[in-house]
């Protein structure tokens, strides 16, 4: 069977469940004599005792499903394809002052109500001035799991964000992602993002893992881990980018939050996992610069991420701000992880993406 056909066959037969694939690979890849002992470990014990192995298995999983991620005949990933572009051609954050409270933290039980209140507290309608502009909302829609399983952005948040920007006069709102599945429509139906976005009036631009849209290749200034990157055309076409990630565990990056979420803007998502992933995430954030981050921590995945199933906690919280490093640094507290333990945050601060000192920006906490 040709390599491309074999990959397609494997993707067609594979379940949507990331964790199941990891566990299956663990058992398949060890000698039979050792399987009984490995099966004795529960998931938490395995992650605690073999975190580095879990990260490696996460990379192997990504290598199996992401086009261009596995080693080719030359031992390297294929080069991204598309016409050249400069970082200056990508939309920049709106040239407005940061809100008086750089970060607004909203706690409650109803996601839509929480988001309305948070955006009101920051004054984002006036700050961003979306009237007549094209707004792109980068969600995390990567998995075919229900909102209760905490692997994707909550659909009620997506719908409320769409309504907010349309009510503020946006010419168009596009809900966008490049997902880890071959079948887009069933995935969006299961996680609820598709129906919610359409009902709220958004256009959908969601690409399957093996079928990314048109891209332009951007040279990353001073890029070491990521000298160049193919960025999908929708990102170039937006006037305002809103980053709406899900806060969750990630086997390769430690945590997936705002900065990590931007990998879904790239043509060849697997390529970044073949270099220094943390440095590559930070370098990507120097060229794709959203105007607003709305981090979904209404529920979070504590282990077996990014796709679960895993242990779910429910902080009932949104973190909203303009600085992705600060938003992510705050969100580390939900996992009991010091921000400096997540290396892409340190790299991001070093590269001028933002600051881990979120307190210096001002934090306003609201309960609804």
WONORVEN-V522653 format. One line per field, one symbol per residue. phi: phi as a letter, one per 40 degrees, with the letter a starting at -180 (. if undefined). A space follows every 10 residues. Layout:
phi = ???
This chain:
phi = .cdccccccc cccccccccc cccccdcccb ddcccccccc ccccccccca dccccccccc ccccbccgcc ccccgbcccd biccabcccc ccddcbcccd ccbbbbbibb dccccdcccc ccgcccccfc dgbcbbbccb bcbcbcdccg bbdccccdcc cccdccccgd cabbcbabbc bcbccccccc cgccdccccc hccbbbbcdc bcccbbcbcc dfcbcbcaac bcddcccccb bbcbcbcaca ccbgbbaccc ccdccbcbcc dcccbcdccc ccccccbbbc cabbccbcab ccagccbgca cbbbcgbbbb abbccccccc cdccbgbcdc cccccccccc cgcibccccc cgbbbbbb
